[in-house]
């Protein structure tokens, strides 16, 4: 397949580095913003399921709240994480610009189209019950959860390769860039959590 014929939503699954290079070199599409928003909505729906939001909220309210929080959370997390990815990448010799990291990280949500199809199936099958605590152990939900896990693992592998290509890294160095980003996010949160726990225990 020639580079100019690559279609990101399809070829990122199997040719992540080649597709990422094409996107960064010649693709001016802002479609990745839609992917970021859908990923945020998917995350908000996951939270609603895990918290059993349907036990106390109506189905329409749960869906509207998930959309609002998902859009805001998706865009905010994309902006912050891409900034940290760029920042930590410079520590280890990354060559990507801030804008290139934003684009690559945005397109790394390519898998969300398939995930949203699974959400549609879930919602059509269970409706309000999907978000109730009584339905958490449903066999159908467990099977769909396994599919989401498989998609998540593969999409993480693709993310590593996308960041590696954007930064002109090897795959292992791309993984290092992502792990550094996780540390930068998690360490302050762990310290803050420890301080809060100490303050609570002191009273």
N, C-alpha and C positions, 0 to 999 in steps of 0.2 A: 504494500500500500504506500503510495507516495505521501510525503509529508503534508502537501496541500489538501489531500483528501481526508485527513484525519478529522473525526467528529468527536470532540471531547467527552460527551456523555457516554459514548460507546467505547472509544479507544483508551480512555483513562484506566479502564478495567484491566487491559492487557498490555498496553504500551504507555505506561505513565510518563516515562522520561521523554520519549519522543513527542508525546502530546503536550506535555508541559512546555517544552522548548518552542513548539509551534505557537502555543497560546502566548507566551511571553514575547516572542519575536514578531508575530503578525496579527494576533487576534485582538481586536479592540472591543469585543463584545463585553457588555456589563452584566450578562446573564448570571454570572457567579453571585451577584447580589441577591438574586432570587433564590439561589441555592442556600446562601447563608440564612436568609429569612426562613426558608422551609426547615432547615436544620434546627433553628431556634424553636419553631413551632413543634417539631417532633420531640425535642427535649422537654418542652413544657408539657406536652401530652404524656410523656413518660413519667414526669413528676406527679401529674394528676392521678395516673394509674397507681403509682407506688404509694401515694398518700391517701388513696381511697376517697378522692375529692367528691365522687358521686354520692357518698353517704350523706352529705349535708348540702350539696349544691345540685341545682337542676342541670340537666344535660346541656341546654343552650348556654347557661351561664358558664359552665365548665369549658365549653368549646370557645366561647368568646374570650374568656380570661386567658386560656392557653394561647390563643392567637395574639392577643395584645402583649402578654409577657414574652411569648416566643419571639415576636418581631423585635421587641426592644432588647431582649437578652441575646438573641442571635447576632444582631448588629454590634452590640457592645462587646460581646466576647470575641467576635471576629476582629474588631479593631484592636483590642487590648492584646490578644494572643499573637496576632500578626506583628504587632509592635515589638513584643518580647522575643518572638522568633527572629526578627531582624536584628535586634539588639544583641542577643546571645550569639547569633551567627557571626557577628563582627568579631567576637572574642576568639573565634577559631578560624578566621580567615575567609569568611563568607563574602562573595562578590555581588550578591543580589542587592538591588535597590529596595528601599522601603516599599515602593509601589509594586515591585515584582513579587515581594513576599505577600503583600495583601492579595494580589491576584491569584498567586499559587495556592495560598491558604483558602481563599474563597472557593476556588474550583475544586479543592480537596473534598468538598461536600457533594461531589458528583453522585455519590451513592444514595443521596437523600430521595431521589426520584423513586427508587425501588422501595426504600423504607416507607415513604408516604403511601405507596400502593398497599403495603402491608397494613398501614394504619386505616386506610379506607376499608379494607377487608374486615379488620377488627371491628370498626365502628358499625359497619353494615350487619355483622354477625351478632354483636352484643349490645349496641346502642349505649344507653345509660349504664347498663350492668358492667360495661367494660371498666368503669371508673369506681366501682364499689368494691369494698374489701372482701365481700363474699365471693367474688368472681376471680380472685387472685390466683387460685390454684387450678383454674380451668385447663383441661388438656390442650384445647385449641390455642389458648394464650401461651402455654408453655412451648408448643411447637413453633409458633410465630416468634417467640422470644429466642429460640435456638437459631432460627433463620437470621434474626437481627444480629445475634452474636457473631455468626459466620460472616455476615456482611461487614460488621464492625471490625473484625480482625483483618479482613482483606483490605478494607478501606484505610486502615492504619498503615499497612505495608505500602499501599499506594502513596499515602501522605509522605512517608519517609522518602520514597523515591522522587516525589515531586519537589520536596524541599531540597533534596540533594541536587537535583537538576538545576533548580533556580540559583542555588548557591555555588554551583560548579564543584560539588563535593562528591566523594564516594558515597555509597549507600550507608556504610557504617558511620561516616562523619555526619551524614544527614540525620541518622538516628541520634547521634550525639547532640546535634543542634536541638532536636525535639526534647531529649531528656534534660538538657540544660534549661530549656524553657519550663518544663514541668517543675524542676527544682526551684527555679526563680519564683514560680507561682505558689508552690506548696510550702516551702520553708517559712516564708513570712506568715502564712496562715497557721502553720503548726506552732510557731512562736507566739502568735497572738492567742491561739487557743490555750496554750500553756499558761500564759499570763492571766487570762480570764479565769482559768481553773484555779490558779493560786489565789486570786482575789476572792473567788467564791468560797474557797476552803478557809480563808483567813477570817471570814465573818461567822 
